[in-house]
Amino acid sequence: MTTPNRGEVWRVRFDPAEGDEIKKVRTAVVVSRSSVGRLKLKIVVPITEWNPKFVTYPWFMHLLPSATNGLVKESGADAFQVKSVSEARFLDRLGELTTQEVAEIASAVALCVGAL
């Protein structure tokens, strides 16, 4: 299997999950840098179907589908659901986000953890 890299969009198996955690197989973007960490883990931000109310949530990043990113519908990266997952949970690579999109998602994660 190919190692997932920062900015790539993958289908990821999130189950088992509990409570309000993201569940089932979902798309997610890798936000961790390959140079950080020593375990076979990647930090990801799950991607969900876009809902217009998300525009009022500063931790959501609006994503439009494109041939490059592999998304098939308007979506949102939910930075509040950021998590580290095993590389074994990655199923298949769909595409890649732009450097700007990844930077905006990383900024949303920073907002969620109080770094901004």
Biopython code that builds the backbone (N, CA, C, O; Angstrom):
import numpy as np
from Bio.PDB.StructureBuilder import StructureBuilder

atoms = [
    (1, "MET", "N", (0.834, -1.182, 0.000)),
    (1, "MET", "CA", (0.000, 0.000, 0.000)),
    (1, "MET", "C", (0.883, 1.251, 0.000)),
    (1, "MET", "O", (1.946, 1.275, 0.620)),
    (2, "THR", "N", (0.435, 2.262, -0.688)),
    (2, "THR", "CA", (1.110, 3.542, -0.727)),
    (2, "THR", "C", (0.898, 4.263, 0.595)),
    (2, "THR", "O", (-0.193, 4.210, 1.163)),
    (3, "THR", "N", (1.922, 4.931, 1.085)),
    (3, "THR", "CA", (1.797, 5.705, 2.315)),
    (3, "THR", "C", (1.042, 6.999, 2.026)),
    (3, "THR", "O", (1.437, 7.748, 1.132)),
    (4, "PRO", "N", (-0.037, 7.278, 2.763)),
    (4, "PRO", "CA", (-0.780, 8.531, 2.565)),
    (4, "PRO", "C", (0.093, 9.739, 2.913)),
    (4, "PRO", "O", (0.856, 9.703, 3.878)),
    (5, "ASN", "N", (-0.024, 10.798, 2.128)),
    (5, "ASN", "CA", (0.775, 12.002, 2.315)),
    (5, "ASN", "C", (-0.106, 13.225, 2.549)),
    (5, "ASN", "O", (-1.285, 13.233, 2.197)),
    (6, "ARG", "N", (0.478, 14.243, 3.140)),
    (6, "ARG", "CA", (-0.225, 15.499, 3.427)),
    (6, "ARG", "C", (-0.923, 16.030, 2.173)),
    (6, "ARG", "O", (-0.333, 16.119, 1.097)),
    (7, "GLY", "N", (-2.190, 16.378, 2.349)),
    (7, "GLY", "CA", (-2.972, 16.953, 1.262)),
    (7, "GLY", "C", (-3.763, 15.941, 0.454)),
    (7, "GLY", "O", (-4.644, 16.317, -0.320)),
    (8, "GLU", "N", (-3.460, 14.657, 0.624)),
    (8, "GLU", "CA", (-4.179, 13.643, -0.146)),
    (8, "GLU", "C", (-5.541, 13.345, 0.476)),
    (8, "GLU", "O", (-5.712, 13.360, 1.695)),
    (9, "VAL", "N", (-6.492, 13.078, -0.397)),
    (9, "VAL", "CA", (-7.846, 12.699, 0.011)),
    (9, "VAL", "C", (-7.966, 11.189, -0.145)),
    (9, "VAL", "O", (-7.693, 10.637, -1.211)),
    (10, "TRP", "N", (-8.376, 10.534, 0.929)),
    (10, "TRP", "CA", (-8.501, 9.074, 0.961)),
    (10, "TRP", "C", (-9.864, 8.674, 1.503)),
    (10, "TRP", "O", (-10.514, 9.437, 2.218)),
    (11, "ARG", "N", (-10.281, 7.479, 1.155)),
    (11, "ARG", "CA", (-11.393, 6.838, 1.876)),
    (11, "ARG", "C", (-10.750, 6.133, 3.062)),
    (11, "ARG", "O", (-9.791, 5.376, 2.915)),
    (12, "VAL", "N", (-11.315, 6.404, 4.261)),
    (12, "VAL", "CA", (-10.741, 5.892, 5.503)),
    (12, "VAL", "C", (-11.823, 5.158, 6.292)),
    (12, "VAL", "O", (-12.963, 5.616, 6.375)),
    (13, "ARG", "N", (-11.457, 4.023, 6.865)),
    (13, "ARG", "CA", (-12.388, 3.224, 7.692)),
    (13, "ARG", "C", (-12.288, 3.710, 9.130)),
    (13, "ARG", "O", (-11.287, 3.465, 9.804)),
    (14, "PHE", "N", (-13.340, 4.410, 9.608)),
    (14, "PHE", "CA", (-13.319, 4.996, 10.951)),
    (14, "PHE", "C", (-13.936, 4.096, 12.015)),
    (14, "PHE", "O", (-13.748, 4.353, 13.204)),
    (15, "ASP", "N", (-14.659, 3.058, 11.635)),
    (15, "ASP", "CA", (-15.255, 2.173, 12.638)),
    (15, "ASP", "C", (-14.183, 1.286, 13.249)),
    (15, "ASP", "O", (-13.226, 0.932, 12.560)),
    (16, "PRO", "N", (-14.309, 0.918, 14.507)),
    (16, "PRO", "CA", (-15.414, 1.243, 15.408)),
    (16, "PRO", "C", (-15.310, 2.681, 15.934)),
    (16, "PRO", "O", (-14.219, 3.216, 16.130)),
    (17, "ALA", "N", (-16.464, 3.273, 16.150)),
    (17, "ALA", "CA", (-16.545, 4.631, 16.675)),
    (17, "ALA", "C", (-17.524, 4.638, 17.837)),
    (17, "ALA", "O", (-18.346, 3.732, 17.975)),
    (18, "GLU", "N", (-17.431, 5.662, 18.667)),
    (18, "GLU", "CA", (-18.345, 5.794, 19.798)),
    (18, "GLU", "C", (-18.938, 7.192, 19.819)),
    (18, "GLU", "O", (-18.316, 8.148, 19.357)),
    (19, "GLY", "N", (-20.143, 7.305, 20.358)),
    (19, "GLY", "CA", (-20.781, 8.611, 20.541)),
    (19, "GLY", "C", (-20.862, 9.399, 19.250)),
    (19, "GLY", "O", (-21.328, 8.892, 18.230)),
    (20, "ASP", "N", (-20.404, 10.644, 19.297)),
    (20, "ASP", "CA", (-20.492, 11.542, 18.147)),
    (20, "ASP", "C", (-19.293, 11.447, 17.208)),
    (20, "ASP", "O", (-19.182, 12.237, 16.270)),
    (21, "GLU", "N", (-18.388, 10.485, 17.450)),
    (21, "GLU", "CA", (-17.242, 10.332, 16.554)),
    (21, "GLU", "C", (-17.719, 10.007, 15.142)),
    (21, "GLU", "O", (-18.777, 9.406, 14.953)),
    (22, "ILE", "N", (-16.935, 10.408, 14.171)),
    (22, "ILE", "CA", (-17.239, 10.100, 12.770)),
    (22, "ILE", "C", (-17.250, 8.586, 12.612)),
    (22, "ILE", "O", (-16.415, 7.892, 13.191)),
    (23, "LYS", "N", (-18.187, 8.079, 11.836)),
    (23, "LYS", "CA", (-18.383, 6.637, 11.713)),
    (23, "LYS", "C", (-18.222, 6.171, 10.277)),
    (23, "LYS", "O", (-18.170, 6.980, 9.351)),
    (24, "LYS", "N", (-18.147, 4.890, 10.107)),
    (24, "LYS", "CA", (-18.105, 4.153, 8.841)),
    (24, "LYS", "C", (-16.942, 4.559, 7.962)),
    (24, "LYS", "O", (-15.984, 5.168, 8.439)),
    (25, "VAL", "N", (-17.014, 4.231, 6.693)),
    (25, "VAL", "CA", (-15.984, 4.626, 5.737)),
    (25, "VAL", "C", (-16.327, 6.022, 5.242)),
    (25, "VAL", "O", (-17.427, 6.264, 4.745)),
    (26, "ARG", "N", (-15.380, 6.932, 5.382)),
    (26, "ARG", "CA", (-15.572, 8.327, 4.988)),
    (26, "ARG", "C", (-14.339, 8.813, 4.259)),
    (26, "ARG", "O", (-13.254, 8.244, 4.380)),
    (27, "THR", "N", (-14.528, 9.870, 3.503)),
    (27, "THR", "CA", (-13.366, 10.522, 2.922)),
    (27, "THR", "C", (-12.712, 11.384, 3.995)),
    (27, "THR", "O", (-13.379, 11.881, 4.902)),
    (28, "ALA", "N", (-11.412, 11.550, 3.880)),
    (28, "ALA", "CA", (-10.658, 12.381, 4.813)),
    (28, "ALA", "C", (-9.414, 12.894, 4.105)),
    (28, "ALA", "O", (-8.916, 12.284, 3.159)),
    (29, "VAL", "N", (-8.928, 14.026, 4.587)),
    (29, "VAL", "CA", (-7.692, 14.588, 4.053)),
    (29, "VAL", "C", (-6.589, 14.421, 5.091)),
    (29, "VAL", "O", (-6.800, 14.648, 6.282)),
    (30, "VAL", "N", (-5.424, 14.025, 4.626)),
    (30, "VAL", "CA", (-4.256, 13.882, 5.496)),
    (30, "VAL", "C", (-3.687, 15.283, 5.739)),
    (30, "VAL", "O", (-3.406, 16.020, 4.794)),
    (31, "VAL", "N", (-3.520, 15.642, 7.022)),
    (31, "VAL", "CA", (-2.963, 16.955, 7.351)),
    (31, "VAL", "C", (-1.600, 16.860, 8.037)),
    (31, "VAL", "O", (-0.914, 17.871, 8.186)),
    (32, "SER", "N", (-1.207, 15.669, 8.452)),
    (32, "SER", "CA", (0.100, 15.525, 9.114)),
    (32, "SER", "C", (1.224, 15.556, 8.085)),
    (32, "SER", "O", (1.056, 15.208, 6.916)),
    (33, "ARG", "N", (2.365, 15.986, 8.577)),
    (33, "ARG", "CA", (3.570, 15.991, 7.746)),
    (33, "ARG", "C", (4.286, 14.650, 7.895)),
    (33, "ARG", "O", (4.314, 14.075, 8.983)),
    (34, "SER", "N", (4.850, 14.166, 6.827)),
    (34, "SER", "CA", (5.554, 12.885, 6.857)),
    (34, "SER", "C", (6.759, 12.916, 7.786)),
    (34, "SER", "O", (7.171, 11.878, 8.304)),
    (35, "SER", "N", (7.323, 14.092, 7.997)),
    (35, "SER", "CA", (8.524, 14.213, 8.822)),
    (35, "SER", "C", (8.219, 14.200, 10.322)),
    (35, "SER", "O", (9.140, 14.203, 11.139)),
    (36, "VAL", "N", (6.942, 14.184, 10.688)),
    (36, "VAL", "CA", (6.551, 14.215, 12.096)),
    (36, "VAL", "C", (5.993, 12.857, 12.502)),
    (36, "VAL", "O", (5.144, 12.295, 11.810)),
    (37, "GLY", "N", (6.468, 12.341, 13.613)),
    (37, "GLY", "CA", (5.967, 11.067, 14.126)),
    (37, "GLY", "C", (6.851, 9.912, 13.728)),
    (37, "GLY", "O", (7.596, 9.974, 12.750)),
    (38, "ARG", "N", (6.749, 8.850, 14.515)),
    (38, "ARG", "CA", (7.541, 7.653, 14.227)),
    (38, "ARG", "C", (6.666, 6.423, 14.069)),
    (38, "ARG", "O", (7.142, 5.366, 13.655)),
    (39, "LEU", "N", (5.372, 6.560, 14.403)),
    (39, "LEU", "CA", (4.436, 5.442, 14.286)),
    (39, "LEU", "C", (3.735, 5.477, 12.934)),
    (39, "LEU", "O", (3.734, 6.500, 12.250)),
    (40, "LYS", "N", (3.141, 4.351, 12.557)),
    (40, "LYS", "CA", (2.408, 4.274, 11.291)),
    (40, "LYS", "C", (1.008, 4.850, 11.482)),
    (40, "LYS", "O", (-0.005, 4.167, 11.338)),
    (41, "LEU", "N", (1.003, 6.151, 11.815)),
    (41, "LEU", "CA", (-0.237, 6.904, 12.014)),
    (41, "LEU", "C", (-0.208, 8.138, 11.132)),
    (41, "LEU", "O", (0.858, 8.662, 10.809)),
    (42, "LYS", "N", (-1.393, 8.597, 10.746)),
    (42, "LYS", "CA", (-1.535, 9.856, 10.018)),
    (42, "LYS", "C", (-2.634, 10.659, 10.705)),
    (42, "LYS", "O", (-3.628, 10.103, 11.171)),
    (43, "ILE", "N", (-2.442, 11.971, 10.761)),
    (43, "ILE", "CA", (-3.479, 12.849, 11.279)),
    (43, "ILE", "C", (-4.361, 13.240, 10.109)),
    (43, "ILE", "O", (-3.880, 13.721, 9.083)),
    (44, "VAL", "N", (-5.672, 13.025, 10.278)),
    (44, "VAL", "CA", (-6.623, 13.298, 9.207)),
    (44, "VAL", "C", (-7.741, 14.199, 9.688)),
    (44, "VAL", "O", (-8.023, 14.289, 10.883)),
    (45, "VAL", "N", (-8.367, 14.861, 8.737)),
    (45, "VAL", "CA", (-9.591, 15.618, 8.972)),
    (45, "VAL", "C", (-10.663, 14.992, 8.072)),
    (45, "VAL", "O", (-10.522, 14.985, 6.849)),
    (46, "PRO", "N", (-11.735, 14.464, 8.682)),
    (46, "PRO", "CA", (-12.806, 13.860, 7.899)),
    (46, "PRO", "C", (-13.519, 14.881, 7.011)),
    (46, "PRO", "O", (-13.601, 16.067, 7.331)),
    (47, "ILE", "N", (-14.021, 14.388, 5.909)),
    (47, "ILE", "CA", (-14.768, 15.206, 4.951)),
    (47, "ILE", "C", (-16.186, 14.666, 4.894)),
    (47, "ILE", "O", (-16.401, 13.458, 4.795)),
    (48, "THR", "N", (-17.151, 15.574, 4.957)),
    (48, "THR", "CA", (-18.560, 15.189, 4.940)),
    (48, "THR", "C", (-19.304, 15.985, 3.877)),
    (48, "THR", "O", (-18.784, 16.971, 3.355)),
    (49, "GLU", "N", (-20.508, 15.560, 3.560)),
    (49, "GLU", "CA", (-21.323, 16.283, 2.582)),
    (49, "GLU", "C", (-21.596, 17.697, 3.083)),
    (49, "GLU", "O", (-21.895, 17.893, 4.261)),
    (50, "TRP", "N", (-21.495, 18.676, 2.196)),
    (50, "TRP", "CA", (-21.673, 20.073, 2.571)),
    (50, "TRP", "C", (-23.113, 20.374, 2.946)),
    (50, "TRP", "O", (-24.052, 19.916, 2.295)),
    (51, "ASN", "N", (-23.268, 21.151, 4.004)),
    (51, "ASN", "CA", (-24.568, 21.663, 4.431)),
    (51, "ASN", "C", (-24.397, 23.178, 4.527)),
    (51, "ASN", "O", (-23.443, 23.643, 5.150)),
    (52, "PRO", "N", (-25.298, 23.960, 3.927)),
    (52, "PRO", "CA", (-25.135, 25.420, 3.946)),
    (52, "PRO", "C", (-24.933, 26.024, 5.343)),
    (52, "PRO", "O", (-24.297, 27.071, 5.464)),
    (53, "LYS", "N", (-25.453, 25.395, 6.387)),
    (53, "LYS", "CA", (-25.267, 25.947, 7.735)),
    (53, "LYS", "C", (-23.797, 25.887, 8.173)),
    (53, "LYS", "O", (-23.401, 26.608, 9.089)),
    (54, "PHE", "N", (-22.984, 25.038, 7.533)),
    (54, "PHE", "CA", (-21.575, 24.920, 7.894)),
    (54, "PHE", "C", (-20.814, 26.227, 7.659)),
    (54, "PHE", "O", (-19.759, 26.440, 8.257)),
    (55, "VAL", "N", (-21.331, 27.093, 6.805)),
    (55, "VAL", "CA", (-20.652, 28.362, 6.516)),
    (55, "VAL", "C", (-20.512, 29.203, 7.792)),
    (55, "VAL", "O", (-19.636, 30.065, 7.867)),
    (56, "THR", "N", (-21.358, 28.965, 8.784)),
    (56, "THR", "CA", (-21.296, 29.714, 10.042)),
    (56, "THR", "C", (-20.342, 29.069, 11.047)),
    (56, "THR", "O", (-20.114, 29.629, 12.119)),
    (57, "TYR", "N", (-19.781, 27.906, 10.721)),
    (57, "TYR", "CA", (-18.873, 27.194, 11.618)),
    (57, "TYR", "C", (-17.433, 27.413, 11.147)),
    (57, "TYR", "O", (-17.059, 26.918, 10.084)),
    (58, "PRO", "N", (-16.623, 28.139, 11.912)),
    (58, "PRO", "CA", (-15.265, 28.449, 11.444)),
    (58, "PRO", "C", (-14.337, 27.239, 11.342)),
    (58, "PRO", "O", (-13.247, 27.343, 10.778)),
    (59, "TRP", "N", (-14.756, 26.099, 11.879)),
    (59, "TRP", "CA", (-13.907, 24.902, 11.809)),
    (59, "TRP", "C", (-14.201, 24.056, 10.570)),
    (59, "TRP", "O", (-13.558, 23.028, 10.359)),
    (60, "PHE", "N", (-15.164, 24.479, 9.749)),
    (60, "PHE", "CA", (-15.472, 23.771, 8.504)),
    (60, "PHE", "C", (-14.825, 24.484, 7.332)),
    (60, "PHE", "O", (-14.873, 25.711, 7.238)),
    (61, "MET", "N", (-14.222, 23.715, 6.442)),
    (61, "MET", "CA", (-13.627, 24.239, 5.219)),
    (61, "MET", "C", (-14.436, 23.708, 4.044)),
    (61, "MET", "O", (-14.525, 22.497, 3.842)),
    (62, "HIS", "N", (-15.022, 24.614, 3.271)),
    (62, "HIS", "CA", (-15.834, 24.252, 2.112)),
    (62, "HIS", "C", (-14.937, 23.731, 0.988)),
    (62, "HIS", "O", (-13.940, 24.366, 0.646)),
    (63, "LEU", "N", (-15.285, 22.587, 0.420)),
    (63, "LEU", "CA", (-14.524, 21.982, -0.673)),
    (63, "LEU", "C", (-15.436, 21.693, -1.842)),
    (63, "LEU", "O", (-16.492, 21.082, -1.676)),
    (64, "LEU", "N", (-15.041, 22.123, -3.014)),
    (64, "LEU", "CA", (-15.799, 21.840, -4.231)),
    (64, "LEU", "C", (-15.186, 20.641, -4.941)),
    (64, "LEU", "O", (-13.968, 20.459, -4.917)),
    (65, "PRO", "N", (-16.023, 19.821, -5.573)),
    (65, "PRO", "CA", (-15.479, 18.649, -6.284)),
    (65, "PRO", "C", (-14.648, 19.075, -7.496)),
    (65, "PRO", "O", (-14.932, 20.081, -8.147)),
    (66, "SER", "N", (-13.621, 18.284, -7.777)),
    (66, "SER", "CA", (-12.794, 18.527, -8.959)),
    (66, "SER", "C", (-12.163, 17.206, -9.391)),
    (66, "SER", "O", (-12.154, 16.229, -8.642)),
    (67, "ALA", "N", (-11.648, 17.197, -10.587)),
    (67, "ALA", "CA", (-10.958, 16.005, -11.081)),
    (67, "ALA", "C", (-9.693, 15.748, -10.275)),
    (67, "ALA", "O", (-9.251, 14.604, -10.173)),
    (68, "THR", "N", (-9.112, 16.781, -9.708)),
    (68, "THR", "CA", (-7.865, 16.653, -8.949)),
    (68, "THR", "C", (-8.092, 16.087, -7.552)),
    (68, "THR", "O", (-7.319, 15.248, -7.089)),
    (69, "ASN", "N", (-9.164, 16.549, -6.868)),
    (69, "ASN", "CA", (-9.348, 16.105, -5.485)),
    (69, "ASN", "C", (-10.156, 14.817, -5.359)),
    (69, "ASN", "O", (-10.156, 14.198, -4.295)),
    (70, "GLY", "N", (-10.844, 14.400, -6.422)),
    (70, "GLY", "CA", (-11.574, 13.145, -6.390)),
    (70, "GLY", "C", (-12.915, 13.204, -5.688)),
    (70, "GLY", "O", (-13.608, 12.189, -5.605)),
    (71, "LEU", "N", (-13.303, 14.375, -5.178)),
    (71, "LEU", "CA", (-14.614, 14.501, -4.535)),
    (71, "LEU", "C", (-15.697, 14.554, -5.612)),
    (71, "LEU", "O", (-15.470, 15.093, -6.696)),
    (72, "VAL", "N", (-16.867, 14.000, -5.318)),
    (72, "VAL", "CA", (-17.944, 13.956, -6.310)),
    (72, "VAL", "C", (-19.103, 14.888, -5.975)),
    (72, "VAL", "O", (-20.034, 15.038, -6.766)),
    (73, "LYS", "N", (-19.044, 15.517, -4.794)),
    (73, "LYS", "CA", (-20.095, 16.468, -4.409)),
    (73, "LYS", "C", (-19.494, 17.546, -3.521)),
    (73, "LYS", "O", (-18.395, 17.385, -2.990)),
    (74, "GLU", "N", (-20.228, 18.655, -3.363)),
    (74, "GLU", "CA", (-19.784, 19.698, -2.453)),
    (74, "GLU", "C", (-19.594, 19.090, -1.079)),
    (74, "GLU", "O", (-20.443, 18.343, -0.594)),
    (75, "SER", "N", (-18.482, 19.413, -0.459)),
    (75, "SER", "CA", (-18.123, 18.774, 0.801)),
    (75, "SER", "C", (-17.560, 19.790, 1.778)),
    (75, "SER", "O", (-17.288, 20.938, 1.428)),
    (76, "GLY", "N", (-17.392, 19.333, 3.022)),
    (76, "GLY", "CA", (-16.774, 20.161, 4.043)),
    (76, "GLY", "C", (-15.795, 19.343, 4.865)),
    (76, "GLY", "O", (-16.111, 18.237, 5.303)),
    (77, "ALA", "N", (-14.607, 19.890, 5.071)),
    (77, "ALA", "CA", (-13.624, 19.263, 5.955)),
    (77, "ALA", "C", (-13.943, 19.726, 7.372)),
    (77, "ALA", "O", (-13.933, 20.925, 7.652)),
    (78, "ASP", "N", (-14.226, 18.782, 8.263)),
    (78, "ASP", "CA", (-14.654, 19.076, 9.625)),
    (78, "ASP", "C", (-13.464, 19.010, 10.573)),
    (78, "ASP", "O", (-13.158, 17.949, 11.119)),
    (79, "ALA", "N", (-12.792, 20.147, 10.769)),
    (79, "ALA", "CA", (-11.570, 20.192, 11.573)),
    (79, "ALA", "C", (-11.810, 19.839, 13.037)),
    (79, "ALA", "O", (-10.863, 19.479, 13.737)),
    (80, "PHE", "N", (-13.042, 19.931, 13.515)),
    (80, "PHE", "CA", (-13.330, 19.569, 14.901)),
    (80, "PHE", "C", (-13.218, 18.057, 15.114)),
    (80, "PHE", "O", (-13.083, 17.602, 16.250)),
    (81, "GLN", "N", (-13.274, 17.276, 14.031)),
    (81, "GLN", "CA", (-13.200, 15.816, 14.117)),
    (81, "GLN", "C", (-11.792, 15.298, 13.800)),
    (81, "GLN", "O", (-11.628, 14.114, 13.506)),
    (82, "VAL", "N", (-10.782, 16.163, 13.854)),
    (82, "VAL", "CA", (-9.407, 15.763, 13.560)),
    (82, "VAL", "C", (-9.009, 14.575, 14.438)),
    (82, "VAL", "O", (-9.385, 14.498, 15.608)),
    (83, "LYS", "N", (-8.240, 13.648, 13.853)),
    (83, "LYS", "CA", (-7.805, 12.478, 14.628)),
    (83, "LYS", "C", (-6.605, 11.810, 13.987)),
    (83, "LYS", "O", (-6.350, 11.965, 12.793)),
    (84, "SER", "N", (-5.878, 11.067, 14.798)),
    (84, "SER", "CA", (-4.793, 10.224, 14.294)),
    (84, "SER", "C", (-5.367, 8.843, 14.038)),
    (84, "SER", "O", (-6.087, 8.295, 14.872)),
    (85, "VAL", "N", (-5.045, 8.285, 12.883)),
    (85, "VAL", "CA", (-5.531, 6.945, 12.548)),
    (85, "VAL", "C", (-4.384, 6.106, 11.997)),
    (85, "VAL", "O", (-3.427, 6.624, 11.423)),
    (86, "SER", "N", (-4.507, 4.819, 12.185)),
    (86, "SER", "CA", (-3.524, 3.887, 11.667)),
    (86, "SER", "C", (-3.527, 3.914, 10.136)),
    (86, "SER", "O", (-4.576, 4.075, 9.511)),
    (87, "GLU", "N", (-2.364, 3.757, 9.552)),
    (87, "GLU", "CA", (-2.284, 3.671, 8.088)),
    (87, "GLU", "C", (-3.077, 2.476, 7.565)),
    (87, "GLU", "O", (-3.456, 2.457, 6.394)),
    (88, "ALA", "N", (-3.334, 1.477, 8.416)),
    (88, "ALA", "CA", (-4.118, 0.310, 8.007)),
    (88, "ALA", "C", (-5.579, 0.668, 7.736)),
    (88, "ALA", "O", (-6.286, -0.103, 7.086)),
    (89, "ARG", "N", (-6.045, 1.819, 8.219)),
    (89, "ARG", "CA", (-7.433, 2.245, 8.004)),
    (89, "ARG", "C", (-7.656, 2.901, 6.637)),
    (89, "ARG", "O", (-8.799, 3.116, 6.236)),
    (90, "PHE", "N", (-6.585, 3.217, 5.927)),
    (90, "PHE", "CA", (-6.691, 3.881, 4.627)),
    (90, "PHE", "C", (-7.038, 2.848, 3.558)),
    (90, "PHE", "O", (-6.347, 1.840, 3.411)),
    (91, "LEU", "N", (-8.114, 3.105, 2.813)),
    (91, "LEU", "CA", (-8.572, 2.142, 1.814)),
    (91, "LEU", "C", (-8.095, 2.473, 0.410)),
    (91, "LEU", "O", (-7.447, 1.645, -0.230)),
    (92, "ASP", "N", (-8.403, 3.671, -0.082)),
    (92, "ASP", "CA", (-7.953, 4.041, -1.417)),
    (92, "ASP", "C", (-7.849, 5.555, -1.552)),
    (92, "ASP", "O", (-8.617, 6.312, -0.958)),
    (93, "ARG", "N", (-6.877, 5.965, -2.348)),
    (93, "ARG", "CA", (-6.603, 7.388, -2.584)),
    (93, "ARG", "C", (-7.560, 7.898, -3.655)),
    (93, "ARG", "O", (-7.714, 7.282, -4.709)),
    (94, "LEU", "N", (-8.208, 9.041, -3.372)),
    (94, "LEU", "CA", (-9.146, 9.636, -4.317)),
    (94, "LEU", "C", (-8.528, 10.786, -5.096)),
    (94, "LEU", "O", (-8.843, 10.988, -6.269)),
    (95, "GLY", "N", (-7.653, 11.536, -4.449)),
    (95, "GLY", "CA", (-7.068, 12.698, -5.108)),
    (95, "GLY", "C", (-6.251, 13.519, -4.132)),
    (95, "GLY", "O", (-5.724, 13.004, -3.145)),
    (96, "GLU", "N", (-6.156, 14.820, -4.429)),
    (96, "GLU", "CA", (-5.315, 15.695, -3.609)),
    (96, "GLU", "C", (-5.897, 17.101, -3.601)),
    (96, "GLU", "O", (-6.366, 17.598, -4.625)),
    (97, "LEU", "N", (-5.863, 17.736, -2.430)),
    (97, "LEU", "CA", (-6.309, 19.118, -2.300)),
    (97, "LEU", "C", (-5.167, 20.056, -2.661)),
    (97, "LEU", "O", (-4.009, 19.646, -2.736)),
    (98, "THR", "N", (-5.509, 21.319, -2.881)),
    (98, "THR", "CA", (-4.476, 22.313, -3.166)),
    (98, "THR", "C", (-3.724, 22.648, -1.874)),
    (98, "THR", "O", (-4.219, 22.403, -0.773)),
    (99, "THR", "N", (-2.549, 23.199, -2.023)),
    (99, "THR", "CA", (-1.750, 23.627, -0.871)),
    (99, "THR", "C", (-2.534, 24.645, -0.046)),
    (99, "THR", "O", (-2.493, 24.606, 1.184)),
    (100, "GLN", "N", (-3.243, 25.549, -0.708)),
    (100, "GLN", "CA", (-4.039, 26.569, -0.018)),
    (100, "GLN", "C", (-5.165, 25.931, 0.786)),
    (100, "GLN", "O", (-5.404, 26.321, 1.929)),
    (101, "GLU", "N", (-5.858, 24.958, 0.207)),
    (101, "GLU", "CA", (-6.939, 24.283, 0.930)),
    (101, "GLU", "C", (-6.416, 23.570, 2.177)),
    (101, "GLU", "O", (-7.030, 23.636, 3.242)),
    (102, "VAL", "N", (-5.287, 22.894, 2.038)),
    (102, "VAL", "CA", (-4.690, 22.186, 3.184)),
    (102, "VAL", "C", (-4.281, 23.190, 4.264)),
    (102, "VAL", "O", (-4.466, 22.929, 5.452)),
    (103, "ALA", "N", (-3.732, 24.319, 3.863)),
    (103, "ALA", "CA", (-3.337, 25.347, 4.828)),
    (103, "ALA", "C", (-4.555, 25.887, 5.577)),
    (103, "ALA", "O", (-4.485, 26.124, 6.783)),
    (104, "GLU", "N", (-5.656, 26.079, 4.877)),
    (104, "GLU", "CA", (-6.878, 26.571, 5.520)),
    (104, "GLU", "C", (-7.455, 25.528, 6.483)),
    (104, "GLU", "O", (-7.960, 25.882, 7.548)),
    (105, "ILE", "N", (-7.382, 24.262, 6.118)),
    (105, "ILE", "CA", (-7.846, 23.192, 7.016)),
    (105, "ILE", "C", (-6.953, 23.137, 8.255)),
    (105, "ILE", "O", (-7.451, 22.999, 9.372)),
    (106, "ALA", "N", (-5.637, 23.245, 8.064)),
    (106, "ALA", "CA", (-4.711, 23.247, 9.191)),
    (106, "ALA", "C", (-4.988, 24.428, 10.112)),
    (106, "ALA", "O", (-4.888, 24.292, 11.332)),
    (107, "SER", "N", (-5.331, 25.572, 9.557)),
    (107, "SER", "CA", (-5.679, 26.743, 10.364)),
    (107, "SER", "C", (-6.957, 26.501, 11.156)),
    (107, "SER", "O", (-7.076, 26.942, 12.299)),
    (108, "ALA", "N", (-7.916, 25.797, 10.549)),
    (108, "ALA", "CA", (-9.158, 25.454, 11.254)),
    (108, "ALA", "C", (-8.874, 24.504, 12.417)),
    (108, "ALA", "O", (-9.482, 24.626, 13.481)),
    (109, "VAL", "N", (-7.951, 23.558, 12.217)),
    (109, "VAL", "CA", (-7.552, 22.655, 13.313)),
    (109, "VAL", "C", (-6.909, 23.483, 14.433)),
    (109, "VAL", "O", (-7.211, 23.280, 15.609)),
    (110, "ALA", "N", (-6.020, 24.419, 14.063)),
    (110, "ALA", "CA", (-5.383, 25.274, 15.058)),
    (110, "ALA", "C", (-6.415, 26.067, 15.843)),
    (110, "ALA", "O", (-6.264, 26.247, 17.052)),
    (111, "LEU", "N", (-7.446, 26.538, 15.189)),
    (111, "LEU", "CA", (-8.522, 27.256, 15.860)),
    (111, "LEU", "C", (-9.212, 26.343, 16.892)),
    (111, "LEU", "O", (-9.511, 26.770, 18.007)),
    (112, "CYS", "N", (-9.455, 25.093, 16.506)),
    (112, "CYS", "CA", (-10.141, 24.139, 17.399)),
    (112, "CYS", "C", (-9.337, 23.822, 18.648)),
    (112, "CYS", "O", (-9.913, 23.564, 19.705)),
    (113, "VAL", "N", (-8.014, 23.837, 18.544)),
    (113, "VAL", "CA", (-7.183, 23.478, 19.703)),
    (113, "VAL", "C", (-6.631, 24.701, 20.423)),
    (113, "VAL", "O", (-5.806, 24.583, 21.329)),
    (114, "GLY", "N", (-7.092, 25.872, 20.010)),
    (114, "GLY", "CA", (-6.714, 27.097, 20.705)),
    (114, "GLY", "C", (-5.363, 27.660, 20.326)),
    (114, "GLY", "O", (-4.803, 28.474, 21.061)),
    (115, "ALA", "N", (-4.826, 27.237, 19.183)),
    (115, "ALA", "CA", (-3.515, 27.737, 18.756)),
    (115, "ALA", "C", (-3.628, 29.043, 17.969)),
    (115, "ALA", "O", (-2.613, 29.670, 17.665)),
    (116, "LEU", "N", (-4.837, 29.453, 17.641)),
    (116, "LEU", "CA", (-5.052, 30.733, 16.931)),
    (116, "LEU", "C", (-5.890, 31.647, 17.777)),
    (116, "LEU", "O", (-6.187, 32.770, 17.367)),
]
sb = StructureBuilder()
sb.init_structure("model")
sb.init_model(0)
sb.init_chain("A")
sb.init_seg("    ")
for serial, (resi, resn, name, xyz) in enumerate(atoms, 1):
    if name == "N":
        sb.init_residue(resn, " ", resi, " ")
    sb.init_atom(name, np.array(xyz, "f"), 0.0, 1.0, " ", f" {name:<3s}", serial, name[0])
structure = sb.get_structure()
